């Protein structure tokens, strides 16, 4: 017989999810304002922060900045597990380079010149195999 909650601290009542509060000092002193959060299929957490992107693998926080050093407003994940981001004046997806380092792959260059002033991409939806980015 298996009891998943057997080893909880006495102060943690049964049925209450385990929660942990992180301070900016815990995540490399990035900005304290977070805009969005998503967890990928591997369990890595991505946090859209005013100073860029934070990732947390359950042990260590890492920080990443976009090329324009912009804030990250939104995330979505498609059926294959690809994480898309929406930022100030940018949007795209996250991928690993040849060395396995996380990088931003911008899709902004595909836009016609007359609509490249994006302002903020506040929402992203993955629907029927397509990705929809919504700006302000």
Phi, psi and omega in degrees: 000142183238133177237106185293331184259013185299324186264019179291147176299153182302327182287349181263105180294150179298141178088352179265127182295145176289126181231148177225134179265127178253137175263159177309326178297332179288330182244057171063028178054033172290175181302149182279353182264118179249139186254328184205162180210145176208153177241130181277181185291342177272348181101359178288135179262133177246130181239124175277117188240158178300331180263002179140220184246136172245141171236149179222122182260012182098346180234312188231139172271141174229149179239147180222146176242145174289166179303323180271005182055046185260162177282155178254123184262328190209160177221157167206160178231136179274181183297333180274355179094004178287133180262126178256148180234152172236133185226184174284117181061025178201158174200157180168213180221166179259138180212168176259140177280188183298336179265003180084011179274137180295137179219156175271129175249102184285142175251004185300327183296345179279348181283146172297151183305324186286352178234020181284348175279089188278333191062250181239137173263098188276332185220149176222137178232139172251116186216122177052044176078008179238154178246132181241124178255129180246126181252169178277000000 
